[in-house]
Amino acid sequence: MPSSVRASQASYVVLPEHVIDKPTVLSFLIERFKQVGSDVWRARILDGKVHWQDGSLIELDTPFKPRARVYYYREVQAETKVPFDEAILYQDDQVLLAFKPHFLALHPSGNFVNECLVNRLRIKTGIETMVPAHRLDRATAGIVMMILQPETRTQYHDLFKNHQIVKEYQALARLSPEILAQTQTQTQTQTHSQGQAQELELPIHWTVKNRMVKGEPSFTMKVVEGEPNTHSQITLIAVKGEFGLFELSPITGKTHQLRVHMQSLGMPILNDRCYPELQPKSADDYSKPLKLVAKRLKFIDPITQIALDIECEGFDSFPL
């Protein structure tokens, strides 16, 4: 197998209980992870890179064991160092709230095995049991909650499931022609009548509800007809030229929800490479991050009962 970068942390998969057509662990892995390739899985097993939970190695002919955990190490041919730093904003015995920079993956995925927030924080803190409580796109910066104790994971996941946590984002976008027209009309009218230009009356608020499903390719989302399964509150709070500063509050938590909802308003977020049109795959341009940041998490800790309200820097200075 060509030289590659190996993940420092093992991943695992639980073998399903009701699979009867996969006699060996290898046959299951080949079918479950088709994108990896059968030759790669054979090479990993022969190199001793696949094992059971107790560390004993899995061989090419090791029988399938329902409900058992199979551990393996993800590998990629190359991994680029993301030149931005994470930061710990709050930590106690139960949770850690961290700032994730743009371009840094939350956990191992795609071409990233070690360059991810989870791995960086595990190395920094020495806490191997740390897992994220929710998702945040690689393209999006902002606050992420990490759960530190395995036995309390359900309670923290329930904060998000039961809408018991406040999540606030900020975004920058080019204003729609309709809002620009209002701005220009108002400015012209007020300049004529008062001798000076004034800003458009703000804030402007939208409630966005629609039905989102996987698009093509499957990592994108699209709006379709049907019962809404997404809900966001979006507010324009400041204007500079043809650009606007928005506050966004996702009530539901679908993948790419805020990005799709901003697009549906005719104001896709600046530097979005997926919406309104998917851009060709290319190396990251660190000078053009997606102008979306998860700025605030506010909740009552279900274990400690401490009221936490943590914020990071947003776009208040309106950089473009």
C-alpha positions, 0 to 999 in steps of 0.5 A, a space after each residue: 500500500 502506498 505511503 499514507 497518513 494514519 489516524 492517531 485515534 482508532 475508529 470503530 464500527 459495531 457489527 449488525 445483529 441481523 446480518 447473515 450473508 457476511 461470513 467474515 469480518 472482512 466481507 462485511 467491511 468491504 460491503 460497508 465501506 465500498 469507497 475504501 476498496 477491498 484491496 485496501 481492507 485486505 492490506 490493513 488486516 494483513 498489516 495488523 491495523 484492524 482489531 477487536 475491542 480487546 486489541 486482538 487482531 482480526 485476520 482475513 478469515 475471522 468470522 463475523 460476530 454480531 454486536 462486536 466492535 471492530 476497530 480500525 485506523 483511517 488512512 489518507 494519502 496526504 493530509 494538509 495542515 489547517 493553518 488556524 488554531 482552535 481555542 478552549 472557551 470553557 471546560 469543567 468535568 463534564 463538558 468542554 466548549 471550544 472554538 473551531 476555526 474555518 476549514 478544520 473538520 470536526 472529526 475524521 472525515 474525507 481526507 482528514 484523519 488527524 487534522 480535526 477538532 476532536 483529535 486536536 483537543 484530545 491531544 491538548 487535554 489528554 481526554 480520550 473519551 471526548 466526543 462532540 455533542 452536535 455537528 458543525 460543518 468543516 466550512 463553518 467556524 464557531 462554538 462546539 460542545 464536547 462531552 467528556 464523560 461517556 455515561 452522560 452523553 445522552 443528557 447532553 444530546 437531549 439538550 439539542 434533541 429537545 430544543 433546550 439550548 439556544 444556538 445563535 449564528 452570524 453570517 454575511 451575504 450580498 443583499 437581494 435586489 429587492 432589499 437593495 432597491 428598498 435601500 436605494 429608494 429610501 436613500 434617494 427619498 431621504 436625501 431629497 427631502 432631508 439633504 442627507 442619506 440614512 440607513 434602511 430601517 432595521 432589523 428585518 426579520 424572516 421566519 423560514 420553514 421548508 422541507 429539505 432532503 438530500 440533493 445530488 451529490 448526497 452531501 448537499 441539500 435541496 428544498 422540495 415540496 411537502 411538510 416542512 422539516 426545517 425552521 430558522 429565524 433570520 434577521 438582517 441587523 446591519 447593512 454596508 453597501 451591498 452587503 448585510 450582516 445577519 443573525 441566524 437561529 436554527 430551530 431545527 438542525 438539518 445539515 446545511 440548514 442555514 446555508 440553504 435557508 439563506 439561499 432560499 431568501 435570495 441571499 446565499 452566504 458569502 464564499 459558499 462553495 455549495 449554494 446556490 451552485 456547487 463549485 468544482 472541487 479544489 484546494 481550500 482557499 484560506 483567504 475566502 472562508 465561508 462567512 458563517 460562524 456559530 457565535 453563541 451557545 446558551 443552556 443549563 447544564 443537565 448535570 451540574 445545573 450551571 447556566 452557561 452562555 458562551 460566545 465567540 467573535 463574530 462579524 460585528 466589525 463587518 469584515 468583508 
